[in-house]
Amino acid sequence: MLWWASRLSGVDEWIVREIQSMYEGALTSVKLGVGESVELAVKIGVHQGSVLSPLLFIIVLEALSKKFRIGLP
């Protein structure tokens, strides 16, 4: 969804590829009372705490909004 929305919004392809590389192979773990869990692959959503995440979220919402507006009176 991020890549589709970015392209629809006119983001240059090289920037889309750079962002894709940041998300490729992303792993996370959960803090537990006695340590951390095993690493889990992140396949949905934006990186928590990244300064880029709010912008990516807005790009996706704007692209969806544009698609839903088509055909409305």
Secondary structure, 3 states (H helix, E strand, C coil): CHHHHHHHCCCCHHHHHHHHHHHCCCEECCEECCEECCCEECCCCCCCCCCCHHHHHHHHHHHHHHHHHCCCC
